[in-house]
Amino acid sequence: RKPGRTTTPRFFAVTSRKEDAARAAKHAACFLVDLPGVGYARRSKAERAAFMESSAEYLAARPRSILRHALVLCDARRGPDEQLLDAFDSLRVAHSVVLTKGDRASARDIVEALEAVEERFSRKLSSLVPVVHVVAAKTGAGVDALR
């Protein structure tokens, strides 16, 4: 799959066991929601802006009793998306950064991404939680710690 294909929110139920979608939704410990326009997308600037706006509206409409914490996935080779993190800060949504593709990034890329996130921690009004995970889907590195 090419990046930037998500055009509507996609919901994934997280359960402790394998079950069909209907049962999973009933017994979900939490849901992961893939939002369009967040991160890298091969789309026009206007399309990305529209996706980002609809995603921000979705997040703003969620009561904090439901939306307790967001994981912001960022490519470790590119670092965090400042505009996206600013949006979470302005909505006052608690969020953590997960640097993905840790197996493809150089050590220097990872250090630079971690430094960029650390700089955000120092901001007084940031709702960024000071825990950063580096994961690699191909090797599984960091996935257990994220769970």
VOBA-1610 file (N, C-alpha, C; in pm, whole numbers, padded with zeros to 5 digits, always signed):
BEGIN
Arg+00082-00120+00000Arg+00000+00000+00000Arg+00085+00124+00000Lys+00042+00220-00076Lys+00111+00349-00079Lys+00056+00437+00033Pro+00140+00523+00089Pro+00091+00613+00196Pro-00007+00715+00141Gly-00094+00765+00231Gly-00188+00869+00193Gly-00317+00818+00134Arg-00348+00690+00153Arg-00469+00631+00096Arg-00591+00643+00188Thr-00570+00672+00314Thr-00682+00683+00408Thr-00759+00812+00380Thr-00888+00798+00346Thr-00970+00916+00316Thr-01082+00936+00417Thr-01109+00836+00499Thr-01208+00847+00606Thr-01148+00781+00730Pro-01196+00814+00849Pro-01142+00749+00968Pro-01164+00597+00962Arg-01062+00522+01001Arg-01070+00376+01006Arg-01050+00334+01150Phe-01141+00249+01200Phe-01141+00208+01339Phe-01094+00064+01353Phe-01006+00041+01451Phe-00954-00092+01480Phe-00974-00121+01627Ala-01052-00226+01658Ala-01076-00264+01797Ala-00954-00340+01849Val-00909-00304+01968Val-00796-00371+02031Val-00853-00461+02142Thr-00831-00592+02126Thr-00880-00688+02224Thr-00764-00777+02266Ser-00790-00858+02368Ser-00687-00948+02416Ser-00688-01082+02342Arg-00786-01102+02255Arg-00793-01228+02180Arg-00851-01203+02042Lys-00835-01301+01954Lys-00890-01289+01819Lys-01040-01315+01824Glu-01116-01226+01761Glu-01260-01245+01752Glu-01311-01170+01630Asp-01434-01200+01590Asp-01487-01132+01473Asp-01511-00985+01506Ala-01528-00903+01403Ala-01535-00757+01420Ala-01648-00714+01514Ala-01765-00776+01503Ala-01878-00735+01587Ala-01851-00763+01734Arg-01798-00882+01764Arg-01765-00915+01903Arg-01648-00831+01954Ala-01552-00805+01866Ala-01435-00726+01906Ala-01477-00587+01949Ala-01569-00525+01875Ala-01614-00390+01910Ala-01679-00386+02047Lys-01752-00493+02083Lys-01817-00499+02214Lys-01718-00515+02328His-01610-00589+02303His-01516-00623+02409His-01384-00549+02399Ala-01378-00447+02320Ala-01252-00377+02296Ala-01200-00307+02421Ala-01071-00325+02445Ala-01007-00252+02554Ala-00991-00106+02513Cys-00968-00086+02384Cys-00960+00049+02329Cys-00969+00037+02177Phe-00977+00151+02112Phe-00981+00154+01967Phe-00864+00234+01914Leu-00807+00189+01807Leu-00710+00269+01732Leu-00787+00329+01616Val-00765+00457+01591Val-00833+00525+01481Val-00728+00584+01389Asp-00731+00541+01265Asp-00641+00593+01162Asp-00713+00709+01095Leu-00657+00829+01109Leu-00722+00948+01055Leu-00659+00991+00923Pro-00741+01039+00831Pro-00686+01083+00701Pro-00609+01213+00713Gly-00510+01227+00627Gly-00437+01352+00618Gly-00335+01374+00727Val-00316+01274+00811Val-00222+01286+00921Val-00094+01215+00878Gly+00015+01291+00873Gly+00141+01232+00831Gly+00164+01249+00682Tyr+00246+01162+00629Tyr+00284+01171+00489Tyr+00171+01124+00399Ala+00138+01200+00297Ala+00034+01161+00201Ala+00067+01222+00066Arg+00056+01140-00038Arg+00076+01189-00174Arg-00054+01250-00223Arg-00084+01365-00172Arg-00206+01439-00206Arg-00170+01585-00225Ser-00262+01659-00286Ser-00238+01802-00304Ser-00242+01870-00168Lys-00186+01991-00161Lys-00189+02066-00035Lys-00332+02090+00011Ala-00420+02120-00085Ala-00561+02146-00052Ala-00627+02021+00007Glu-00600+01905-00052Glu-00657+01781+00000Glu-00603+01750+00139Arg-00472+01767+00158Arg-00412+01741+00290Arg-00470+01836+00395Ala-00488+01962+00357Ala-00546+02060+00451Ala-00689+02022+00488Ala-00767+01978+00390Ala-00905+01937+00416Ala-00909+01814+00506Phe-00820+01717+00480Phe-00814+01598+00565Phe-00775+01636+00707Met-00675+01723+00721Met-00629+01764+00853Met-00741+01835+00929Glu-00816+01920+00858Glu-00927+01992+00922Glu-01034+01895+00970Ser-01071+01796+00887Ser-01174+01700+00928Ser-01124+01614+01043Ser-00996+01579+01043Ser-00940+01501+01153Ser-00940+01582+01282Ala-00906+01710+01274Ala-00907+01797+01392Ala-01049+01811+01446Glu-01147+01822+01357Glu-01287+01831+01400Glu-01330+01703+01471Tyr-01287+01589+01417Tyr-01318+01460+01480Tyr-01261+01457+01622Leu-01133+01493+01637Leu-01068+01491+01767Leu-01134+01588+01865Ala-01169+01707+01817Ala-01229+01809+01903Ala-01367+01765+01953Ala-01437+01683+01874Ala-01572+01641+01911Ala-01573+01525+02010Arg-01459+01462+02032Arg-01452+01347+02124Arg-01444+01397+02268Pro-01534+01351+02354Pro-01523+01386+02496Pro-01393+01330+02553Arg-01331+01400+02647Arg-01204+01356+02704Arg-01220+01227+02783Ser-01343+01195+02823Ser-01363+01066+02891Ser-01349+00950+02793Ile-01363+00979+02665Ile-01348+00876+02561Ile-01209+00884+02499Leu-01168+01003+02459Leu-01036+01020+02399Leu-00939+01056+02512Arg-00878+00954+02570Arg-00791+00975+02684Arg-00646+01000+02645His-00607+00939+02533His-00467+00949+02494His-00456+00916+02346Ala-00370+00987+02276Ala-00347+00962+02134Ala-00202+00924+02113Leu-00180+00829+02025Leu-00046+00792+01982Leu-00025+00856+01846Val+00076+00939+01835Val+00105+01008+01709Val+00221+00935+01644Leu+00192+00865+01535Leu+00294+00788+01465Leu+00368+00877+01367Cys+00500+00878+01378Cys+00585+00961+01293Cys+00697+00874+01237Asp+00728+00892+01111Asp+00838+00821+01048Asp+00968+00869+01114Ala+01047+00777+01168Ala+01171+00814+01238Ala+01269+00883+01145Arg+01257+00860+01014Arg+01349+00923+00919Arg+01312+01068+00892Arg+01189+01105+00923Arg+01143+01242+00895Arg+01121+01323+01022Gly+01103+01256+01134Gly+01079+01326+01260Gly+00934+01365+01275Pro+00899+01426+01387Pro+00759+01460+01413Pro+00709+01574+01325Asp+00581+01566+01294Asp+00513+01669+01215Asp+00471+01780+01312Glu+00539+01893+01304Glu+00513+02004+01399Glu+00368+02052+01393Gln+00311+02061+01273Gln+00173+02107+01258Gln+00077+02012+01329Leu+00102+01883+01315Leu+00017+01784+01379Leu+00028+01792+01531Leu+00150+01801+01583Leu+00168+01811+01727Leu+00109+01941+01781Asp+00117+02049+01703Asp+00053+02175+01743Asp-00098+02158+01755Ala-00156+02081+01662Ala-00301+02057+01665Ala-00341+01983+01792Phe-00264+01880+01829Phe-00294+01807+01954Phe-00278+01898+02075Asp-00176+01984+02074Asp-00157+02078+02184Asp-00274+02174+02196Ser-00319+02227+02083Ser-00429+02325+02087Ser-00559+02261+02133Leu-00577+02131+02104Leu-00696+02060+02150Leu-00682+02008+02293Arg-00559+02020+02349Arg-00528+01972+02484Arg-00554+01822+02497Val-00518+01748+02394Val-00530+01603+02395Val-00396+01544+02438Ala-00397+01463+02542Ala-00273+01396+02585Ala-00227+01306+02471His-00100+01316+02437His-00049+01236+02325His+00097+01201+02345Ser+00135+01089+02285Ser+00273+01042+02286Ser+00317+01021+02143Val+00446+01034+02121Val+00502+01014+01987Val+00556+00872+01977Val+00523+00808+01865Val+00578+00677+01831Val+00655+00695+01701Leu+00785+00675+01709Leu+00868+00685+01589Leu+00868+00548+01520Thr+00814+00544+01400Thr+00803+00419+01326Thr+00921+00402+01231Lys+00932+00284+01175Lys+01038+00251+01079Lys+01177+00267+01141Gly+01186+00232+01269Gly+01313+00240+01339Gly+01422+00154+01277Asp+01381+00049+01205Asp+01479-00037+01139Asp+01530+00021+01008Arg+01459+00117+00953Arg+01501+00180+00827Arg+01577+00310+00850Ala+01559+00369+00967Ala+01621+00499+00997Ala+01764+00479+01044Ser+01846+00578+01014Ser+01983+00575+01066Ser+01980+00618+01212Ala+02087+00587+01283Ala+02097+00630+01423Ala+02086+00781+01432Arg+02145+00852+01336Arg+02140+00998+01336Arg+01995+01047+01318Asp+01920+00984+01226Asp+01779+01022+01207Asp+01701+01007+01336Ile+01723+00896+01405Ile+01649+00870+01529Ile+01687+00972+01636Val+01816+01001+01649Val+01860+01101+01748Val+01798+01237+01717Glu+01799+01278+01590Glu+01740+01407+01553Glu+01591+01410+01582Ala+01519+01301+01554Ala+01376+01296+01583Ala+01351+01303+01733Leu+01431+01230+01810Leu+01417+01234+01956Leu+01446+01373+02011Glu+01546+01440+01956Glu+01577+01577+02001Glu+01463+01672+01968Ala+01399+01655+01853Ala+01287+01741+01817Ala+01170+01721+01913Val+01145+01596+01952Val+01038+01568+02047Val+01075+01622+02185Glu+01200+01604+02226Glu+01246+01653+02355Glu+01230+01805+02365Glu+01256+01875+02255Glu+01239+02022+02254Glu+01094+02058+02282Arg+01002+01978+02233Arg+00860+02005+02258Arg+00825+01981+02405Phe+00891+01884+02471Phe+00865+01859+02613Phe+00890+01983+02696Ser+00986+02063+02653Ser+01024+02180+02732Ser+00921+02292+02725Arg+00829+02284+02633Arg+00724+02386+02623Arg+00625+02369+02737Lys+00597+02476+02805Lys+00509+02469+02922Lys+00368+02421+02888Leu+00312+02465+02778Leu+00173+02436+02748Leu+00153+02310+02664Ser+00256+02233+02644Ser+00244+02112+02563Ser+00168+02004+02638Ser+00080+01934+02567Ser+00010+01819+02626Ser+00077+01689+02584Leu+00199+01700+02535Leu+00278+01585+02494Leu+00326+01510+02617Val+00301+01381+02620Val+00345+01297+02731Val+00492+01260+02706Pro+00578+01275+02807Pro+00722+01257+02785Pro+00768+01112+02774Val+00704+01037+02687Val+00745+00900+02658Val+00746+00887+02507Val+00859+00846+02452Val+00871+00828+02308Val+00907+00682+02282His+00836+00621+02192His+00864+00483+02154His+00924+00482+02014Val+01022+00396+01992Val+01077+00373+01859Val+01044+00229+01825Val+00972+00208+01714Val+00930+00074+01677Val+00972+00041+01533Ala+00977-00088+01506Ala+01007-00137+01372Ala+00913-00253+01344Ala+00823-00236+01248Ala+00724-00340+01219Ala+00788-00467+01163Lys+00888-00451+01080Lys+00950-00569+01018Lys+01020-00659+01118Thr+01089-00600+01213Thr+01163-00680+01311Thr+01086-00697+01442Gly+00985-00615+01465Gly+00909-00619+01589Gly+00975-00545+01704Ala+01089-00483+01677Ala+01161-00410+01782Ala+01074-00298+01839Gly+01066-00289+01970Gly+00994-00181+02037Gly+00845-00201+02049Val+00789-00301+01982Val+00644-00321+01983Val+00595-00367+02120Asp+00666-00458+02182Asp+00624-00506+02316Asp+00625-00391+02416Ala+00725-00305+02412Ala+00731-00191+02504Ala+00614-00096+02479Leu+00573-00082+02355Leu+00460+00006+02322Leu+00330-00049+02378Arg+00315-00180+02373Arg+00192-00243+02425Arg+00177-00212+02571
//
